[in-house]
Amino acid sequence: MTDEATQPLWYKNAIFYEVPVRSFYDSNGDGIGDFKGITEKLDYIKSIGIDCIWLLPFYDSPLKDDGYDIRDYYSILPEYGTLEDFDLFIQTAHRMGIRVIADLVLNHVSDQNKWFVEARSSTNNPKRDWFVWSDTPDKYKNVRIIFTDTEKSNWTLDPNSGQYYWHRFFSHQPDLNFDNPEVRLEMINVIRFWLKRGLDGFRCDAVPYLFEREGTSCENLPETHQYFKEIRKIIDQEFPGKILLAEANQWPEDAKKYFGEEDEFQMNFNFPLMPRIFISLAKEDAFYIENIISKTLPVPDSCSWGLFLRNHDELTLEMVSDEERDIMYSEYAKIPKMRLNLGIRRRLAPLVENDRSVLEFLYALLLSLPGTPIFYYGDEINMGDNIYLGDRDGVRTPMQWSFDRNAGFSRADPEQLFAPVIISSNFHFETYNVESQSRLPSSFLNWLRKLVVTRRRNVSVFGMGSIEFLHSENKEILTFLRIYDSSIVLCVFNLAKKPSYVTLDLRKYAGWHVRELISQVRFPDIGELPYFFTMQKNSFFWMELERRDESEQP
Ligand code: BGC
C-alpha cells in the first residue's frame, strides 16, 4: 500500500512526541518555555523521526494543575506567547511534515474560569446549571477518588450558596455538567475554534467522567460514548483526517469501548498494557504482556492504541490488581517520595536505574507492539527526575539541550526557571543533554534515531500488521510475529536480567531467509529443526523473514 492510500490512517503509521510548552525551550529568557521556543526546536523533533506532536494544555490557566485547570478555552497563557505565535508554530510544523494535536480538557474547568465564577455567584445565575451541584455530599457515594493524596471527597462546599459542587480531580477543578446542552455545545465551539486554527486533533483528557448517574461508578456511561460519537461525526464532516485520542485509564473491556464502531476515538492510550510491561520485566515473565495484548486486541481496522512507557503524570497503578501494584511498588518505588496517589512519579531512565539494555529493550518493545508509539520529551536523552519537587513536577523539568547554563533551556538566571534543571550526580544535565548525546555516536539518542529509521523503513508491518505470539518453553522470552501482506517480522525479547535462550518451531517457514532488521545481517535459513536464539540480558531481535525466491536453489 502506498503512503497516499494509507493517508487517512496516518496516525497508525506515526510516532508521537508529548511536549509541555512550558518545559521545552524558553525563547525570551523569562525562565519559561514558549511557542517561539518550541518552534525553534522543531528541527530536533524532526531529527528523532517524530510525525506528530502532542502539546499539553497551553490555554490561559492559573496553573494549579499545570494547565489542566483552564481559565479561558479561547486564549493562550501569555507566558507561552500569542495566538500568532501558536499559528506560526503550527504552520512551521506542517511545513516540516509534522502534525500537531493538543490536549482538550472537557470534564472540568478552573474555579477561576468565568463560567464557574458566574455559576457560583448565585443559585439562579444562568450559568449555575453548567456545573453539578448538590445540597449534600451524599450523592454518587460509590464514586472513587482519583487524586487520593489531596482530596478526601469528590464534593466541595461552596460557602456562598451552601451547596456542594462536584469534581473528579482537584477541588479547584469543578466538573462541567454535560447534561446541560449549552455545555455540550460550548465544548463543540472550543473544538471548532482550535481545529480551524490548524490543530490536527486532540488528546481528550479524562474522557470517562463526563456524566453522572446515581447508583453507577459515574465512569464510562453510555451518555459519554454518545457525546463523543457526536463530536466525531462533526469532526469527520467538517475536519476530515483530524483525530481524537482518548485518555481513558480503565480496565481493558471498558477502555476498548472508546473505539466504538469506528465512530468514536481513532486512538486510545493503552493504559492496561503500560504497567504490565514493567511487571513483566520485574517478574521476568512474558505472560503479563502477552495476556494483556490478547485482552486489548483486536481493535477496529481504522483504530490504534497509543503505546507509551511514561508520560507527564505518575505511572498510574489504578487499573492493576493489588498483587501487581505491590510488585510495581517494591521494584520501582523503593522510597516513599517516589509514590503519588496510586502511582509512581518517576521518569523512565531513573525507573530502570538507567540500565542501557533495559532502556533499549523498552523502546524496541514500544516500537514493535501493535499501536502508535508515543514518546515523552526528554526520555530519549534518558533525562533524570526530581522526586523532591511537589506533585508531578519532578517529571516535567526543563528540557536539557546542552551543558551550558540552565542546560541550554533558558538564558534566565537559574533561580528564575519555572523548575530547576536536573543536577543529581547520576543524571546530571551536563551528560544528559541533546548536544552531548547527539555528538556521541553510541549514545542512546543516536541508537534510538537508528531504531526509528528502521521502523520507518518497515512501517506498514509495524503500523498496520497483525500480531501472532509464538510459544516456547521459556517464559522469560517474549516472541511474536508481526505480519502485513508478505512482510513478516519476528520479534524476540529477553525479559531476564541474565542471558537466556529460546527454541522456536518455525517449520511453517522452512526454507525462508532470516535477516536482522537493523544491521541487515543474514542469519541461518529456517529449516525443519527448531530455530534457536541465544540472548544477552534484556536484549531483543527484530528478524525479517524472507520467502525464498523461486529461482534460488534450496
Ligand atoms: C491529566 C493530568 C491532570 C488530570 C486532571 C489527567 O488525566 O493527564 O495531568 O492532572 O487529567 O485534569
Residues whose N, C-alpha, C, O or C-beta is under 5 A from the ligand:
A	BS01	BGC	D65 Y68 F169 D205 A206 D313
